[in-house]
Amino acid sequence: MNLLGTQYTLKNKAYEIYLAGCGRPSHCEGCHNPESWDFNAGTKITNNTIENISAEINSHADLVENIWILGGEPLDQPLDSFLYFMVNLLTDTNCKIWLFTGYDLDTAVSKLLERNSIGMCRLLCVDYLKYGAYKPELTVNNHIEHGIQLASSNQHIMTLVEIEEYIENKLNPHTQIKLNSNKELVSQIQEKLKQNGGYCPCVPKYLWNADTKCPCKEFREMEEGECNCGLYIKTPKG
């Protein structure tokens, strides 16, 4: 996996990381960086690369609140390399993580599911997912979500819990899963999940395993009801 470059944007207090390579069959019309399509562009990411990026972010911790992962296309990167990069980078930083993909939501979710993990975004510690390719015919002004100006009306941003809710509902056609209506509780649980690396806050550390990754196995197998943490509520459809 190769790094094209990095830059900092003061307006969003974002440290932007650009990965090389985009395998989407149709690239964004009028793409400003066609050189980013080549997976061999840029320089190979090594342990030193990760250490240098982490050091740069931490040395300006008062200015960096967000890390943006862009491309190319992040969801086209080799899984093992991508996970290694994300996990090692984020271990040493304390920022909100944004993943930018040009795929539409269904395709992006399918790519996450192809990688054999409903908790893929949790594993990557992603807080926000921006999806949708730029389409000139859908250009709009003042299309702002989560403080970010989006270029065309087909582009949107979802939070981590919204992504997981969407995936759960997609995988379970006979049930409907919703977030708890208590926004303060949801925010507290979401923060604790990130601190725990995705493991349920209601489970002691010595019981952390694949079954206690949020959403936990117990909740996934329930026909209806509320999960132990109170984050998700499942009801029959129809």
N, C-alpha and C positions, 0 to 999 in steps of 0.2 A: 504494500500500500504506500502511495506516494503523497507527499505534501507539496501543494502548489505555493502556498504562502500564508501569511497571517497579517492582520491589520487590526487597528483599534478604532472604534467609532465612539466618540465622546457622547453624542446625542443619546445613544442607547446604552452607554456604559458597557459596551460589548467588545469582547476580544473574539475576533472572527478567525476561524480556522478553515482553510480551503483545501479539500482533498481532491486529488486528480482522478479523473475517470467518470464518464457518464455513459451508461449502456442503454438509455431509453431510446426506443426505435425512432421517435420523432423528437428532436431537440426543440427547445423553446425558440419560437420565431424571433429573429433579431437578437439572439444570444450575444451578450457583450464579451463573453470569454469562450469562444469555440476551442481555444487551446486546452481548456479544462476537460474536454471530452476524452482526451488521450490518457489512458491509465498509466502510461510510461512517462508522462510529463512530470516536471518537478523533481524532487529528491526523495529518496527512500526514507521512510520513517524508521528511526532506530531508537534504542533506549535513550541515547543522548538527545535526540530530537524531543522526546517526551519530557525529559528532565529540563531542557532549556525552555520549553514552552511553559511548564509548570513554574519555573523560577521567575520567568518574565511576568506571568500573571500574579504570582504572590508578591513580587516586588512592587506592584502597583495595585495592591488589594483594595485600597481606598477608592480607586477609579474603576475597577472591574467588578460588575455585579452579574454579568451574563457571559456565557461562552456560547458562541454560535458555531455550529458545525455545518458547513456548506460544501458545495462542490464546484464542478463535477456533480456527482450524485452520491451522497452518503450511503443510500440503501443498495447501491451496486458494489460496494466495497467487499472484499473477501471477509467472511464473517470472523474467522479467528483473528486476523490482523486488526479488524475494526474493534472487536471486543477488547483485545489486549491494549490497544491505544486508548480507548475510552476509560476502561477500568483503572489503568495506571495513571492516566492524566488526572482523572477526577478524584482519585484518592488523595491528592495533594492540594486540591482547590476546594473552595466553598462558594460556588456560584450556581446560578440557575442555568440549566443546560437546554439549549434550543437546537432542534434538529430540523434542517430545511430540506425538503424533498420536492422534486418537480412532479412526482407521481400524484394521481388523484387519490382520494382517501381509500377507496376499495383496493386499489392496486398496492398502495403503501401498506395497508393492513395485511393483504395477502402475502407480501414480501416478509412482513414480520412473522406471520404464521408459518411460512415456508421454513423459517429458521428454527422451527420446532420449539417455540417458547411463547406462550401467551403473555409472559412477563418480559418480553424482549426489551421494551422501552424501560421497564423497571431495571433490568439488568444493565442497560446503558446509562441509567440514572437520568434519563431524559425528562425534563419538566414540561417542555412544550414541543409540539410537532406542527410545523408549518407545511401545508401540502398544497399541491396544484401548480401546474406550469403556467408561465406567463402567456396570455393570449391577447394579442393586440386588439382584437374585435371586442374584447370584454373589459378594456381599459376603463377604470373608474377613478374618480378623485375622492379623497376623504374616506377611503375604505380602510378603517383602522380597527384592529383587533389586538387586545392585550398591549396597547401602546405602539403597535407596529403598523406602519403604512404598507398596505398590500397593493400591488399594481393592477390586478384584474379581479373581477368579481367572483371568479371560480376558486380563488385562493382563500384559505382559511387557516386558523390556528386553533389547535385543541390542547387542553391540558392533559397531563398524564392520566388522571382519573377518568377523564372523558374518553380518552383512547381506550382504556381498559374496559370501561363500561360498553363502548361500541363493540369491542372485540367479543366480550362475553355474550352480548345480545346476538351477534352474528353467529357465534358457535352454538347458541341455544335457541333455536327457532320457536320453541314452545313456551319459553319463559321470557320475562322482561326484567331487566336489572336496572335499578336506579340508584343514584347516590342519595344518601341521607339528606333530608331537607335542611338539617342544621349545618349551615355553612361554616360556622366556627369549629364544630367538631370535625368536619371533613378536612379543614385546613390543618388542624392539629394532627390528625391521623396521617395525612399526606406528608407532613414534615417528619413525623416519626418513622414512616416507611422509608423515606430517603435516608435517614440516619441509620436505619437497620439494614440498608441494602436490599429493601423490598420484602423483608420478613415481617409477618403480622406483629403489631405492637402488643397484642394480647398473649403472645407466646414467649416463654422464657428462652434465652439465647441457646441453652443446651438442647432445645428441641427444634432449632432451626434446621430445616431440610426442604426438599422439593415440595412436600405436602403443606408446608407452612409458609410458602411464598404467596404473597397476596396477588390475586384472590386465592385463598387457601383451598385445599382439596375438599375439606368438609363443606364449605360454601358451594363449591362447584357442583357437588353431588346432591345438594339440597333441592327439593322440588319447589319450595317457597320458604320465605322467612328472611331474617336479618342475620348478617354475619356477626361473629362474636365481637369484633371491634366496633360494629355499628356503622361501618362505612357504606356497605352495599345492602340493598333490599331487593329480594327476588320475589316476583309474583307471576302466576300463570298468565299467558297471553289469552285474550279473548274471554 
